[in-house]
Amino acid sequence: MGIKERKDREKGNRRREIIKSAKKIISTIALVKIRLPIFIAACLLVIPPVLRSQAYEYKWAEIEEEAFEKTQPTEKIMDVIGIKAGMSVGEVGAGGGRVAVRVARRVGPAGRVFANDITDSALAYMRERCQRENIRNMEVVKGTLTDPQLPKGKLDAVYLTFTYRHLEKPIEVLKNIAPSLKPGGIVAVIESKRYNRDPTKNEIIQNAGLAGYALARLETFLPEDDIYLFRVENRIRYAGLANV
């Protein structure tokens, strides 16, 4: 065999090896493309749907809580509302529980927090969080679009943090909070300063008035939000019209 023939054969052998390797790679990629979605789907099937949604909806929020606390410090907000040890407090739209768990620590073992939401994934996440953080004085409450379903006549204060903006029927929700308050109880709304750019057109104050509340105090010291404190006006309890 001549030198030229030997080189041609070696070149042909190398070409066949390259083609063989390429086929293996293509087969592997094809197999992975088929199996990977199946594997992912199998994983998702064994994870309960509510846990999947929790991971996406609320875990990120818990990670970012300290960033929220810089502009919306729960400790200062609790001071304004007057939340103290031994109180019973409700939250409407508690989400992942950032504020509720801090309130639970403030009111202590003698107090109680009722954390409301309408989303099943939020409720499940808060229950899991209470177990994980050993919080025993916080009760998770499922409400409706118009009624938070908070316990009647038991609460010293109810607050809404970044929740008002999401309410489809804010007047109805505020009316249905009133029966949960003790005499002299406070409803606090923590919301963006944009609502108070023109105080004569402040939607929060107007809707609270239509729901039977009077503005007791407005705090504007937070950098991005205002704190509205309301009391039931004319000492009338809505959703039952019982005297306070």
C-alpha positions as YAML, in Angstrom:
chain: A
units: angstrom
residues:
- id: 1
  name: MET
  ca: [0.00, 0.00, 0.00]
- id: 2
  name: GLY
  ca: [1.44, 3.37, -0.99]
- id: 3
  name: ILE
  ca: [1.83, 6.38, 1.27]
- id: 4
  name: LYS
  ca: [-1.04, 8.20, -0.48]
- id: 5
  name: GLU
  ca: [-3.40, 5.23, -0.08]
- id: 6
  name: ARG
  ca: [-2.48, 4.86, 3.61]
- id: 7
  name: LYS
  ca: [-3.21, 8.56, 4.23]
- id: 8
  name: ASP
  ca: [-6.53, 8.34, 2.41]
- id: 9
  name: ARG
  ca: [-7.52, 5.31, 4.51]
- id: 10
  name: GLU
  ca: [-6.54, 7.06, 7.77]
- id: 11
  name: LYS
  ca: [-8.48, 10.12, 6.69]
- id: 12
  name: GLY
  ca: [-11.50, 7.95, 5.92]
- id: 13
  name: ASN
  ca: [-11.24, 6.23, 9.32]
- id: 14
  name: ARG
  ca: [-11.12, 9.58, 11.10]
- id: 15
  name: ARG
  ca: [-14.13, 10.79, 9.13]
- id: 16
  name: ARG
  ca: [-16.10, 7.67, 10.11]
- id: 17
  name: GLU
  ca: [-15.14, 8.16, 13.78]
- id: 18
  name: ILE
  ca: [-16.27, 11.77, 13.66]
- id: 19
  name: ILE
  ca: [-19.57, 10.79, 12.06]
- id: 20
  name: LYS
  ca: [-20.05, 8.01, 14.65]
- id: 21
  name: SER
  ca: [-19.37, 10.42, 17.54]
- id: 22
  name: ALA
  ca: [-21.72, 13.00, 16.05]
- id: 23
  name: LYS
  ca: [-24.49, 10.40, 15.81]
- id: 24
  name: LYS
  ca: [-24.00, 9.49, 19.50]
- id: 25
  name: ILE
  ca: [-24.21, 13.14, 20.50]
- id: 26
  name: ILE
  ca: [-27.35, 13.68, 18.42]
- id: 27
  name: SER
  ca: [-28.94, 10.56, 19.92]
- id: 28
  name: THR
  ca: [-28.10, 11.71, 23.44]
- id: 29
  name: ILE
  ca: [-29.56, 15.18, 22.81]
- id: 30
  name: ALA
  ca: [-32.72, 13.64, 21.38]
- id: 31
  name: LEU
  ca: [-33.05, 11.35, 24.39]
- id: 32
  name: VAL
  ca: [-32.57, 14.21, 26.81]
- id: 33
  name: LYS
  ca: [-35.12, 16.33, 24.96]
- id: 34
  name: ILE
  ca: [-37.62, 13.53, 25.31]
- id: 35
  name: ARG
  ca: [-36.83, 12.52, 28.88]
- id: 36
  name: LEU
  ca: [-36.21, 15.93, 30.47]
- id: 37
  name: PRO
  ca: [-39.76, 17.21, 30.07]
- id: 38
  name: ILE
  ca: [-41.04, 13.88, 31.36]
- id: 39
  name: PHE
  ca: [-38.73, 14.13, 34.36]
- id: 40
  name: ILE
  ca: [-39.82, 17.70, 35.09]
- id: 41
  name: ALA
  ca: [-43.47, 16.77, 34.70]
- id: 42
  name: ALA
  ca: [-43.02, 13.83, 37.08]
- id: 43
  name: CYS
  ca: [-41.44, 16.13, 39.67]
- id: 44
  name: LEU
  ca: [-44.30, 18.57, 39.37]
- id: 45
  name: LEU
  ca: [-46.84, 15.80, 39.77]
- id: 46
  name: VAL
  ca: [-45.44, 14.68, 43.11]
- id: 47
  name: ILE
  ca: [-45.32, 18.27, 44.43]
- id: 48
  name: PRO
  ca: [-48.79, 19.37, 45.58]
- id: 49
  name: PRO
  ca: [-50.14, 22.22, 43.43]
- id: 50
  name: VAL
  ca: [-50.49, 24.54, 46.39]
- id: 51
  name: LEU
  ca: [-46.81, 24.13, 47.26]
- id: 52
  name: ARG
  ca: [-45.79, 24.82, 43.67]
- id: 53
  name: SER
  ca: [-47.71, 28.09, 43.69]
- id: 54
  name: GLN
  ca: [-46.31, 29.03, 47.10]
- id: 55
  name: ALA
  ca: [-42.78, 28.65, 45.85]
- id: 56
  name: TYR
  ca: [-43.42, 31.00, 42.96]
- id: 57
  name: GLU
  ca: [-45.73, 33.50, 44.65]
- id: 58
  name: TYR
  ca: [-44.42, 33.94, 48.17]
- id: 59
  name: LYS
  ca: [-40.94, 32.52, 48.69]
- id: 60
  name: TRP
  ca: [-39.37, 35.35, 46.72]
- id: 61
  name: ALA
  ca: [-41.28, 37.86, 48.87]
- id: 62
  name: GLU
  ca: [-39.92, 36.37, 52.09]
- id: 63
  name: ILE
  ca: [-36.38, 36.63, 50.70]
- id: 64
  name: GLU
  ca: [-36.96, 40.31, 49.87]
- id: 65
  name: GLU
  ca: [-38.61, 41.22, 53.18]
- id: 66
  name: GLU
  ca: [-35.69, 43.16, 54.59]
- id: 67
  name: ALA
  ca: [-35.72, 45.39, 51.52]
- id: 68
  name: PHE
  ca: [-39.42, 46.11, 52.11]
- id: 69
  name: GLU
  ca: [-38.72, 46.82, 55.77]
- id: 70
  name: LYS
  ca: [-36.35, 49.67, 54.86]
- id: 71
  name: THR
  ca: [-39.13, 51.76, 53.32]
- id: 72
  name: GLN
  ca: [-42.08, 50.23, 55.17]
- id: 73
  name: PRO
  ca: [-40.76, 49.39, 58.66]
- id: 74
  name: THR
  ca: [-43.27, 47.25, 60.50]
- id: 75
  name: GLU
  ca: [-41.99, 48.30, 63.93]
- id: 76
  name: LYS
  ca: [-42.70, 51.99, 63.25]
- id: 77
  name: ILE
  ca: [-46.07, 51.20, 61.72]
- id: 78
  name: MET
  ca: [-47.04, 49.18, 64.80]
- id: 79
  name: ASP
  ca: [-45.99, 52.10, 66.99]
- id: 80
  name: VAL
  ca: [-48.28, 54.45, 65.05]
- id: 81
  name: ILE
  ca: [-51.22, 52.03, 65.25]
- id: 82
  name: GLY
  ca: [-50.52, 51.49, 68.95]
- id: 83
  name: ILE
  ca: [-50.07, 47.73, 68.81]
- id: 84
  name: LYS
  ca: [-48.91, 46.39, 72.18]
- id: 85
  name: ALA
  ca: [-48.40, 43.12, 74.01]
- id: 86
  name: GLY
  ca: [-51.64, 41.27, 74.73]
- id: 87
  name: MET
  ca: [-53.65, 42.84, 71.91]
- id: 88
  name: SER
  ca: [-55.76, 40.99, 69.35]
- id: 89
  name: VAL
  ca: [-55.05, 42.27, 65.85]
- id: 90
  name: GLY
  ca: [-56.27, 41.41, 62.35]
- id: 91
  name: GLU
  ca: [-54.63, 41.82, 58.97]
- id: 92
  name: VAL
  ca: [-56.56, 41.91, 55.69]
- id: 93
  name: GLY
  ca: [-54.57, 40.62, 52.73]
- id: 94
  name: ALA
  ca: [-51.63, 39.21, 54.67]
- id: 95
  name: GLY
  ca: [-50.03, 37.47, 51.66]
- id: 96
  name: GLY
  ca: [-46.86, 35.70, 52.74]
- id: 97
  name: GLY
  ca: [-47.13, 37.02, 56.31]
- id: 98
  name: ARG
  ca: [-44.29, 39.56, 56.35]
- id: 99
  name: VAL
  ca: [-46.16, 41.97, 58.62]
- id: 100
  name: ALA
  ca: [-48.35, 39.44, 60.43]
- id: 101
  name: VAL
  ca: [-45.46, 37.43, 61.88]
- id: 102
  name: ARG
  ca: [-43.86, 40.61, 63.20]
- id: 103
  name: VAL
  ca: [-47.14, 41.71, 64.76]
- id: 104
  name: ALA
  ca: [-47.47, 38.26, 66.33]
- id: 105
  name: ARG
  ca: [-44.09, 38.72, 68.00]
- id: 106
  name: ARG
  ca: [-45.10, 42.18, 69.25]
- id: 107
  name: VAL
  ca: [-48.41, 41.09, 70.82]
- id: 108
  name: GLY
  ca: [-46.74, 38.05, 72.39]
- id: 109
  name: PRO
  ca: [-48.26, 34.90, 73.88]
- id: 110
  name: ALA
  ca: [-51.09, 36.82, 75.55]
- id: 111
  name: GLY
  ca: [-52.13, 38.38, 72.24]
- id: 112
  name: ARG
  ca: [-53.37, 37.02, 68.96]
- id: 113
  name: VAL
  ca: [-53.12, 37.80, 65.26]
- id: 114
  name: PHE
  ca: [-55.73, 36.86, 62.67]
- id: 115
  name: ALA
  ca: [-54.06, 36.89, 59.26]
- id: 116
  name: ASN
  ca: [-56.57, 37.01, 56.41]
- id: 117
  name: ASP
  ca: [-56.23, 36.31, 52.73]
- id: 118
  name: ILE
  ca: [-58.43, 34.98, 49.93]
- id: 119
  name: THR
  ca: [-55.75, 33.00, 48.11]
- id: 120
  name: ASP
  ca: [-55.31, 29.36, 49.08]
- id: 121
  name: SER
  ca: [-51.59, 29.41, 48.32]
- id: 122
  name: ALA
  ca: [-51.09, 32.41, 50.64]
- id: 123
  name: LEU
  ca: [-53.04, 30.72, 53.41]
- id: 124
  name: ALA
  ca: [-51.04, 27.50, 53.07]
- id: 125
  name: TYR
  ca: [-47.77, 29.40, 52.96]
- id: 126
  name: MET
  ca: [-48.58, 31.31, 56.16]
- id: 127
  name: ARG
  ca: [-49.56, 28.11, 57.97]
- id: 128
  name: GLU
  ca: [-46.27, 26.53, 56.93]
- id: 129
  name: ARG
  ca: [-44.40, 29.65, 57.99]
- id: 130
  name: CYS
  ca: [-46.00, 29.65, 61.43]
- id: 131
  name: GLN
  ca: [-44.83, 26.05, 61.92]
- id: 132
  name: ARG
  ca: [-41.37, 26.80, 60.62]
- id: 133
  name: GLU
  ca: [-40.93, 29.91, 62.79]
- id: 134
  name: ASN
  ca: [-42.75, 28.43, 65.79]
- id: 135
  name: ILE
  ca: [-45.41, 31.14, 65.85]
- id: 136
  name: ARG
  ca: [-48.32, 29.89, 67.95]
- id: 137
  name: ASN
  ca: [-50.41, 33.02, 68.40]
- id: 138
  name: MET
  ca: [-51.31, 33.59, 64.74]
- id: 139
  name: GLU
  ca: [-54.45, 32.22, 63.12]
- id: 140
  name: VAL
  ca: [-54.83, 32.11, 59.35]
- id: 141
  name: VAL
  ca: [-58.30, 33.13, 58.12]
- id: 142
  name: LYS
  ca: [-59.79, 32.68, 54.65]
- id: 143
  name: GLY
  ca: [-62.03, 35.52, 53.54]
- id: 144
  name: THR
  ca: [-64.04, 36.48, 50.48]
- id: 145
  name: LEU
  ca: [-63.74, 39.41, 48.07]
- id: 146
  name: THR
  ca: [-66.02, 41.47, 50.30]
- id: 147
  name: ASP
  ca: [-65.70, 39.98, 53.79]
- id: 148
  name: PRO
  ca: [-62.42, 39.22, 55.62]
- id: 149
  name: GLN
  ca: [-64.29, 36.86, 57.98]
- id: 150
  name: LEU
  ca: [-62.47, 38.20, 61.04]
- id: 151
  name: PRO
  ca: [-63.83, 37.26, 64.48]
- id: 152
  name: LYS
  ca: [-66.64, 39.54, 65.65]
- id: 153
  name: GLY
  ca: [-66.01, 42.07, 68.40]
- id: 154
  name: LYS
  ca: [-62.56, 40.75, 69.36]
- id: 155
  name: LEU
  ca: [-59.98, 42.98, 67.67]
- id: 156
  name: ASP
  ca: [-58.19, 46.04, 69.00]
- id: 157
  name: ALA
  ca: [-56.96, 46.92, 65.52]
- id: 158
  name: VAL
  ca: [-57.18, 45.78, 61.91]
- id: 159
  name: TYR
  ca: [-54.66, 46.88, 59.30]
- id: 160
  name: LEU
  ca: [-54.23, 46.65, 55.53]
- id: 161
  name: THR
  ca: [-50.69, 46.92, 54.18]
- id: 162
  name: PHE
  ca: [-50.52, 47.46, 50.41]
- id: 163
  name: THR
  ca: [-53.90, 45.69, 50.21]
- id: 164
  name: TYR
  ca: [-56.33, 48.54, 49.58]
- id: 165
  name: ARG
  ca: [-55.10, 48.92, 45.99]
- id: 166
  name: HIS
  ca: [-56.11, 45.31, 45.25]
- id: 167
  name: LEU
  ca: [-59.63, 45.49, 46.66]
- id: 168
  name: GLU
  ca: [-62.34, 45.13, 44.03]
- id: 169
  name: LYS
  ca: [-64.99, 46.39, 46.45]
- id: 170
  name: PRO
  ca: [-63.18, 48.47, 49.08]
- id: 171
  name: ILE
  ca: [-66.31, 49.97, 50.67]
- id: 172
  name: GLU
  ca: [-67.83, 46.55, 51.29]
- id: 173
  name: VAL
  ca: [-64.57, 45.20, 52.72]
- id: 174
  name: LEU
  ca: [-64.20, 48.16, 55.08]
- id: 175
  name: LYS
  ca: [-67.83, 47.84, 56.19]
- id: 176
  name: ASN
  ca: [-67.31, 44.17, 56.97]
- id: 177
  name: ILE
  ca: [-64.22, 44.91, 59.06]
- id: 178
  name: ALA
  ca: [-66.21, 47.11, 61.47]
- id: 179
  name: PRO
  ca: [-68.06, 44.28, 63.29]
- id: 180
  name: SER
  ca: [-64.72, 42.67, 64.22]
- id: 181
  name: LEU
  ca: [-63.57, 45.72, 66.20]
- id: 182
  name: LYS
  ca: [-63.80, 46.22, 69.92]
- id: 183
  name: PRO
  ca: [-65.19, 49.60, 71.06]
- id: 184
  name: GLY
  ca: [-62.60, 52.21, 70.10]
- id: 185
  name: GLY
  ca: [-60.83, 49.84, 67.73]
- id: 186
  name: ILE
  ca: [-58.63, 51.17, 64.94]
- id: 187
  name: VAL
  ca: [-58.54, 50.39, 61.21]
- id: 188
  name: ALA
  ca: [-55.16, 51.27, 59.68]
- id: 189
  name: VAL
  ca: [-54.58, 51.53, 55.95]
- id: 190
  name: ILE
  ca: [-50.95, 51.67, 54.80]
- id: 191
  name: GLU
  ca: [-50.80, 52.78, 51.18]
- id: 192
  name: SER
  ca: [-48.83, 54.69, 48.58]
- id: 193
  name: LYS
  ca: [-48.54, 58.47, 48.83]
- id: 194
  name: ARG
  ca: [-50.11, 58.75, 45.39]
- id: 195
  name: TYR
  ca: [-53.55, 58.48, 46.99]
- id: 196
  name: ASN
  ca: [-52.99, 61.74, 48.87]
- id: 197
  name: ARG
  ca: [-51.51, 63.93, 46.14]
- id: 198
  name: ASP
  ca: [-54.78, 65.83, 46.16]
- id: 199
  name: PRO
  ca: [-56.33, 65.48, 49.65]
- id: 200
  name: THR
  ca: [-59.69, 66.72, 48.31]
- id: 201
  name: LYS
  ca: [-59.84, 63.68, 46.03]
- id: 202
  name: ASN
  ca: [-58.34, 61.10, 48.38]
- id: 203
  name: GLU
  ca: [-60.08, 57.85, 47.43]
- id: 204
  name: ILE
  ca: [-59.10, 56.07, 50.65]
- id: 205
  name: ILE
  ca: [-60.63, 58.73, 52.90]
- id: 206
  name: GLN
  ca: [-63.74, 59.03, 50.73]
- id: 207
  name: ASN
  ca: [-64.42, 55.29, 50.61]
- id: 208
  name: ALA
  ca: [-63.71, 54.89, 54.32]
- id: 209
  name: GLY
  ca: [-66.28, 57.62, 54.97]
- id: 210
  name: LEU
  ca: [-68.84, 55.80, 52.83]
- id: 211
  name: ALA
  ca: [-68.10, 52.64, 54.84]
- id: 212
  name: GLY
  ca: [-68.86, 54.46, 58.12]
- id: 213
  name: TYR
  ca: [-65.42, 55.55, 59.32]
- id: 214
  name: ALA
  ca: [-63.91, 58.87, 60.30]
- id: 215
  name: LEU
  ca: [-60.23, 59.69, 59.78]
- id: 216
  name: ALA
  ca: [-58.61, 59.94, 63.21]
- id: 217
  name: ARG
  ca: [-55.03, 60.52, 62.07]
- id: 218
  name: LEU
  ca: [-52.86, 60.58, 58.97]
- id: 219
  name: GLU
  ca: [-49.12, 59.94, 59.25]
- id: 220
  name: THR
  ca: [-46.92, 60.90, 56.30]
- id: 221
  name: PHE
  ca: [-43.38, 60.33, 57.64]
- id: 222
  name: LEU
  ca: [-42.67, 57.16, 55.64]
- id: 223
  name: PRO
  ca: [-40.71, 57.79, 52.42]
- id: 224
  name: GLU
  ca: [-43.14, 56.08, 50.04]
- id: 225
  name: ASP
  ca: [-46.35, 55.42, 51.98]
- id: 226
  name: ASP
  ca: [-48.90, 57.05, 54.28]
- id: 227
  name: ILE
  ca: [-50.59, 55.55, 57.32]
- id: 228
  name: TYR
  ca: [-54.32, 56.25, 57.71]
- id: 229
  name: LEU
  ca: [-55.96, 55.58, 61.07]
- id: 230
  name: PHE
  ca: [-59.76, 55.31, 61.07]
- id: 231
  name: ARG
  ca: [-62.38, 54.81, 63.75]
- id: 232
  name: VAL
  ca: [-65.98, 53.77, 63.29]
- id: 233
  name: GLU
  ca: [-68.07, 56.93, 62.99]
- id: 234
  name: ASN
  ca: [-71.28, 57.51, 64.95]
- id: 235
  name: ARG
  ca: [-70.47, 54.34, 66.94]
- id: 236
  name: ILE
  ca: [-72.41, 52.20, 64.45]
- id: 237
  name: ARG
  ca: [-71.34, 48.70, 63.55]
- id: 238
  name: TYR
  ca: [-72.07, 47.86, 59.95]
- id: 239
  name: ALA
  ca: [-72.99, 44.39, 58.71]
- id: 240
  name: GLY
  ca: [-75.43, 43.95, 61.57]
- id: 241
  name: LEU
  ca: [-75.97, 47.56, 62.74]
- id: 242
  name: ALA
  ca: [-75.29, 46.65, 66.37]
- id: 243
  name: ASN
  ca: [-74.46, 49.47, 68.74]
- id: 244
  name: VAL
  ca: [-70.89, 49.71, 69.93]
...
